[in-house]
Amino acid sequence: MQREQNRLSLRTTTEDPRRFNRLDVRVDAQVSHVPASSPDDALWEVLRPRGQHVVVSDLSATGLYFVSAIDFDLGQELWIALDIQATVYPIRAVIVRQQAHIREGRRIYGYGVQFLRSRFAPTAVAAILEFLAQRISVLKEQRSGGKPIIRRILAKI
């Protein structure tokens, strides 16, 4: 299973260094299991499963990090529907890291996932890269003093 996921990963192996830095973001997403009995991405398009709402806190072209109250297993494949600028982009991913935390007396989990090659990957990764490029541009302008319009845009993000 691990060898198959490595072949399908947008990174060559889980041990490869990240080729893209992750950027702190706040992106809404829905996370749902990829059924082992029928893992084809066409099933997502038919079912549009209503997943668990999560907030992605960092994002790159090859993976992301989110927090959830659900205890997923390492190696489990997920469909993640990212809401980027009012458009939903599904992407398939595998859980490669898990951290357990206690917050307000409840156990929550942080997950690092790697995106997998799938029919969704080209469109989703292109949207992610465009979104990140826009965010970086805004952050650079903000750090350099920015213009009033940029400050108003940042206040809405």
Helices and strands as residue ranges (DSSP letters): H 2-8, E 23-33, H 41-47, E 52-59, E 63-68, E 77-84, E 87-103, E 106-115, H 121-143, H 148-156
